[in-house]
Amino acid sequence: MPSLQSPGFWQRMRLLLNLPRSTRLLYALLRDNRVPLVNKALFLGLSLMYLLWPLDLLPDLVPLLGELDDITVILFLIDRFVASAPNYVVYEYLDRFE
């Protein structure tokens, strides 16, 4: 479980709170030719693999906690994908969305 003091935890929470803007950014980066194809393939592949994987970090039988680990992993993957994109591309889209 991520620590509340870790900066990565708060970055992912900020990503979740800005979900509409983050979704637009993710979509734009996936369509942008300046983002390497290998980064896109890795993000999509790992996301699909995690969502389709029959084993779960926390079973979905536990109310709320079962979904929380799924959300945390997907937010982590989104965070890593955005961080792997060229900074100027990310900032270009963020400026455009404001």
Summary of the structure (lengths in Angstrom):
residues: 98
radius of gyration: 14.4
end to end distance: 32.9
largest distance: 42.4
contacts: 233
relative contact order: 0.17
helix: 72%
strand: 0%
